[in-house]
Amino acid sequence: MAEAEAKVQETVDVEGKLVQYKTAEGIALLTLNDPPANTYSYEMMQELDRSILKARMDESVHVIIITGQGEKFFCAGANIQMLSSVTPEYKYYFCLHANETLSRLEQTPKLVIAAINGHCVGGGLEVAMAADLRIARRNAGKMGLPEVTLGVLPGTGGTQRLVRIVGKSRAIELMTTGELFDFEKGEELGLLNHIYEAESNDAFMQQVLTYARQFTLPNKAARAVGRIKRSVQTGAEIPFESALALERELQQQLFQSEDAREGLDAYANKRKPQFKGK
């Protein structure tokens, strides 16, 4: 990922060993860094949690990209060796924290893109489903939730997020069979927004970064993008009338912004708007 990293090296969190954090041009790149499978432990989830909060609080960041280190895996889920050696109570709190971390990612009012550069299975798919958009590199791997083969269920939001994406019947079938499937089927199911052709992971990440830049300043009103996300992610989980009230409140916040005035003025004067995120 040398070329991709060169584009996002303005800020480097040297403390992050299991999650690399880099920012540039309005984009925060979070890389799960435990190759070859990038399985997550409690320690990795703690670093991911801190990285999400760092990106949330950074006013210069408008888009978050999550990817995996190396060419083989986006993420293979939780570290099975770790889970097999700890107590049931530890496992419970580990899953609770992972759920809280992914919910924090989902509720951060900034667009989140999962750049799926390899196999995306088990908890790895659960991480990807907490993103707003998912882009995969063609022929780079498989997807699926095979936890049933271990005698457990997808316990980091998988049962709930999958059903909201593909519907009840398909979700139950996919999880009870534990099927692993290619990215083309993932796109058919609505799990993937796009599949990119790329000869290398570097080329793939360049494509994802180019795609992500359209949602940053001055190209898009980043505040509006974030509030569209929040309206959808939160509104879909509450009663319809409450969701409409949320939508109105978020719209009112945007009406009061400089970017809304800029957008309306640019439209009226037939010019391209220059958004400032204010």
N, C-alpha and C positions, 0 to 999 in steps of 0.2 A: 504493500500500500504506500510505497515511497512517494509517488506523485500526489496521491490524495492527501497524505499527511503534510506535504509541502504546502498545500493550500490552506491548512488549518493549524498552523503552528505559532500563531501570534501569542497564544496563552497556553501553557502546558502545566498541568497539575502534576508535579514530580512526585507527590505523595501517593498518587493512585497507581498501585501495582497491578491490581486485578481489573480495574476499570480505568482506561486511559481517557483523559479529558483534554480536548483541544478546542479552541474557538477561533473563528475568523469570519469576516464578512457576514455577520449576523447569524452564524450557524455554530452550534455546539456539537462536536462529534464525540460520542461516547463509545468506546471500543471495549467489549468484553474480552479480557486478556488472560486467558488460561488455556492456551492451545495444547493439544490439537482440537479438543472438543468444546472448550470454553464453558465447561460445566460450572454452575454457580454454587457457592458455599455461603454460609452466613456472612463471612468476611467480604466476599464479592458483593453480596446484596447490600451490606453496609456502605461500601464504596459507591455502588450504583445509586443508593439513596442520597448520599452526599452530593453526587454529581448532578442528580436531578434537581436538588434544591439549589445548587450553585447556578445551574442554567436558569432556573426559575427566577432567581433574584438578580441575575445579570440583565440590566436593561438593554444592553447591546445585543443580546441573544434573542432571536425571533423564531428560530427553528432548531429542533433537537433531532439529531440522527443517531440511532443506535445500530451498531454492527458488531461483527465478531472478528477476532484476530485470526489471520491465516486464510488458507484457501479452502478448507474442508468443512468447517462448521460455523454457522451463525451462533448457535448454542444448542447443546444436547440436554439442557435442563439441569436439574439438581444433581449434585455429586452423589452418586449411589453409594460409593464406599463410605462417604461421610454419613449418609443416612443409615447405613447398616451398622454403624458403630456407636450411635448415640441413643439416648433414652427416648421413649415415646413423648415425654414432656418436652424435651429439647426439640424434637421434630415438630411438635405442635407450635411452639413459639417461633421456630424457624419459618414455618409456613405462614404464620400470622404476620411476621415482619415482611416476608416476601409479598404477601397480599397488600400490605400497607404501602410498600415501595411502589408496586405497579399501579395501585390506585392513585398515588401521588403523581406518578407519570401521566396517568390518564386524565387527571383533573388539573394539571398545570395548563394555564391558558396560553400555551404556545404549541405550534404544530409539531407533532412527533412523527418521524418517519423511521420505520425499521428497514434497514438495508440488509437484506437476507442474502449473504454471500456464500452460504453453504447449507448443510443439513440444519433443519429447524424443527426439532422434535421435542416432545415432552414439554418440560418447563421452558425450553427455548421458544416454542410456539406460543406458550402462555405470555412470555415477555413480548413477543411480536404482536400478539393480539391486543396488548395494552397500548400499542402505538395507534396513531390515527390513520396512517397510511402505511402500506407494506409493499416494498419493491424487491423482487428477487432476480438473481442472475441465472439465466436459462441454463439448465442441465447441471447446476452446481450442487444439487442435493435433493433430499426428500423432506416432506412435511408430515406431521401427524402427532397424535396423542396416544402413545402405546402403553400408558401406565397400567392398564388392565392386565397386561402380561406380567406385571410385577405384583399383582394382587392388590393394587391401590387405584385411586382415581386421580385425575388431574387436579391437584389441590392448590394451585396458585392462580385461581380464577378461571381455569380452563373450562370447567363445566358450564360456567355462567357466561363467559365471553363467547365461546363457540356457539352456543345456542342462539345468542343474539345476532350472530353473523350468518349462520347457515340454517337456522330453524331447528325445532325440537327433534323431528324424526331423523334428519341427517346427522345432527350432533350426537344423538344416542347411538346411531349405527357406527359412526366414525370412532367413537370412544370405546364402545363395547367390543368392536372387532380389533381395535388397536391398529388399524390400517395405516401404513405409511404410503404416501402417494406423491407423485411428481408435482412440480410447480404449475404445470398446465391445468391439472385438476384443481389445484388450489385457487387458480384464477377463476375457473368455472364456478367454484363454490362461493366466490366472493371474498376469500381469504387474502388474495393478492390484488392490488390495484394495477400493477404493471409487472411485466417480465422483460428484462433488458438482455439483449445480446451483447456479450463482452468476452474478448479473448483472455482477459486477465482480471484479477480482482482489482488491480489499480484502475483499469479502464472502467470497470463497473462502478467503482466509487466516484470516479470523475463524472459519470453519467448521473449518479444519484445527487451529487453536489450541484450539478447544473440544474437538475430538476428542483432541488430545494431552494436555490437562489431566487426563483420566481416569487417565493413567498416572503422575501426579505425586503427591507427598505433599500431604495425608494420605489421598488417595483410594485409592491403591494402595501396596503395599509395593514401593518402587522398587528395593530390592536384589533382591527376588525377580524382578521384571520383567527386570532386567539379567542375572540368572543364568539365567533361562529362555532369554533370547536367546543367551547364551554356550553353554549346553548344546546348543542346536539348531545354531547356526552352526559351532561346532567339532566337535560330535559327528557331524554329518552327513558330515564329511570324514575320519573315522578309522574303524577297524574297530569293529564293533558292541559287542564286549565291552569295548573301550577306552572307547567312548562311554558305556556303562553305568557304568563306573568313574568317569568324569568327572561324570556325573549324580549319583552317590552323594556325591562329594566336594563338589559345589556344594550339594547338599541338606544335608549336614552343616554347611557354613558358615551356611546359613540357619537350621537348627535352633538354632544358638548365638546368633542375633540377637534383639534386643529385639522387633523387629517380628513374628517368629514367635510369641513368647510372647503378644504383644498380639493377634494374629490368633486364636490358639487360645482365649485367655481371652474375647475378644469373642464368638466362636462359642458357647462354653459358656454364656455369660451372656446370649445373645440380644440383643447390642447391636452397633452399628456400630463397627468398629475405627478407631482413629486412629493411623495409621502415622507414624513419625518418621525412617525411613531409617537406623535403627541396629540 
